Amino acid sequence: MPTQKELLAKLALLDGKQDVLTAGNGINIDQNTDTITGQTFTQTYTPVSPATGFKIGELNDADGTITDIKIPSPEVVELTQAQYNALPVTKGWDGVAYFVTDVPDIKIWLGTYDQYIALPLADRKKDYILYFIIPANAQEDETVTPQGEEEEEE
């Protein structure tokens, strides 16, 4: 059982207790029921227009206001590899989607690390081949063609 001193100490702590809830930004509190409501976010993905971007969601305020959340559409530029190489180094973060039109299609090579190392260095440096290294003990799927061999089209 607590002593009188302990009870008085607890009462002193309760003196600073907040009896009325105070709402922050985007939050409403019903003082009669102490019900708290706030903003909600509903995720969507809707192309609005190339000029205005893509709608990715709605922010619903506690007062019923709905605000669309959008991301801008990137500027799209087609150019040759030489033109792309001549761009300033800032091209990687300028908000533009660059498409190089004169490079060969990307090819996929699949094989073990040992098979990859056995390839001539010139082949390993080809920038139009995407190399995937699989574990040597992996079971090969029937649909996979290792070492860049082309599958026959039906």
C-alpha positions in Angstrom: 0.0 0.0 0.0 1.4 3.4 -1.0 2.4 5.8 1.8 0.9 9.3 2.2 4.1 10.8 0.7 3.8 8.6 -2.4 0.2 9.5 -2.9 0.9 13.2 -2.6 3.8 12.9 -5.1 1.4 11.2 -7.6 -1.2 14.0 -7.1 1.5 16.6 -7.7 2.3 14.9 -11.0 -1.3 15.0 -12.0 -1.5 18.8 -11.6 0.3 19.2 -15.0 -2.0 16.7 -16.8 -3.7 18.1 -19.9 -7.4 17.9 -19.6 -8.2 19.3 -23.0 -6.8 17.8 -26.2 -5.1 20.2 -28.5 -5.1 19.3 -32.2 -2.1 19.7 -34.4 -2.0 20.5 -38.2 -4.5 18.4 -40.2 -6.1 16.9 -37.1 -9.5 17.5 -35.6 -10.7 16.6 -32.1 -14.3 16.4 -31.1 -14.2 17.9 -27.6 -17.5 16.2 -26.7 -16.5 12.6 -27.6 -12.6 13.0 -27.7 -12.7 11.5 -31.2 -9.6 12.3 -33.2 -9.7 12.5 -37.0 -6.9 13.4 -39.3 -5.7 13.3 -42.9 -5.8 10.1 -44.9 -3.9 9.3 -48.1 -5.5 7.1 -50.7 -3.0 5.7 -53.2 -4.0 5.7 -56.9 -2.2 5.8 -60.2 -3.9 7.8 -62.9 -2.3 9.4 -65.9 -3.8 12.9 -65.9 -2.1 14.4 -68.9 1.5 14.8 -70.2 1.4 18.4 -69.1 0.2 17.9 -65.6 1.7 14.6 -64.7 0.4 11.5 -63.0 -2.0 11.4 -60.1 -0.6 9.1 -57.5 -3.1 9.7 -54.7 -5.5 11.9 -52.8 -4.9 13.6 -49.5 -8.2 13.8 -47.6 -8.2 16.4 -44.8 -10.3 16.0 -41.7 -12.6 18.8 -42.9 -13.4 17.0 -46.1 -11.0 18.8 -48.4 -9.5 16.5 -51.0 -6.1 17.4 -52.6 -4.7 15.5 -55.6 -1.1 14.4 -55.2 0.7 14.4 -58.6 4.2 13.6 -59.9 5.3 15.5 -63.0 5.7 13.8 -66.4 9.4 13.7 -67.4 10.5 15.4 -70.6 11.3 12.8 -73.2 14.2 13.3 -75.6 15.4 11.0 -78.4 19.0 11.4 -79.5 22.0 9.4 -80.9 24.6 7.9 -78.7 27.1 10.6 -79.8 24.6 13.3 -78.8 23.9 11.7 -75.5 27.7 11.4 -74.7 28.1 15.1 -75.6 25.6 16.2 -72.9 26.9 17.7 -69.6 27.4 15.4 -66.6 24.2 16.8 -65.1 22.1 14.8 -67.6 21.7 12.1 -64.9 19.6 14.3 -62.7 18.0 16.9 -65.0 14.5 15.3 -65.0 14.7 14.3 -68.6 14.2 10.7 -69.9 16.8 10.2 -72.6 16.3 7.5 -75.2 19.3 6.6 -77.4 18.0 5.6 -80.8 21.1 4.2 -82.5 22.3 1.5 -80.1 21.6 -2.2 -80.7 18.9 -4.1 -78.8 19.9 -5.3 -75.4 20.8 -9.0 -75.3 20.7 -11.2 -72.3 23.4 -13.7 -71.4 22.8 -16.2 -68.6 25.5 -18.6 -67.2 27.7 -19.5 -64.3 30.6 -17.3 -63.1 33.1 -19.7 -64.6 31.3 -19.5 -68.0 31.3 -15.7 -67.7 35.1 -15.6 -66.9 35.7 -18.0 -69.8 34.3 -15.4 -72.3 36.7 -13.3 -74.1 37.2 -9.9 -72.4 36.0 -8.1 -75.5 32.7 -9.9 -75.2 32.4 -9.1 -71.5 32.8 -5.4 -72.2 29.9 -5.2 -74.8 27.5 -2.6 -73.4 24.5 -4.1 -75.2 24.6 -7.4 -73.4 23.1 -7.8 -69.9 25.0 -10.5 -68.0 23.3 -12.7 -65.4 25.4 -15.0 -63.2 23.6 -18.0 -61.8 24.9 -20.3 -59.1 26.8 -23.3 -60.6 24.5 -25.7 -58.8 21.2 -24.0 -59.8 18.6 -26.0 -61.6 18.1 -24.5 -65.1 14.6 -23.7 -66.0 13.5 -25.1 -69.4 12.6 -21.6 -70.7 16.1 -20.3 -70.0 18.8 -20.4 -72.7 22.3 -20.1 -71.2 25.3 -18.4 -72.7 23.4 -16.0 -74.9 22.2 -18.7 -77.3 19.1 -17.5 -79.1 15.8 -19.4 -78.5 14.0 -20.5 -81.6 10.9 -18.4 -82.3 7.7 -20.4 -82.9 
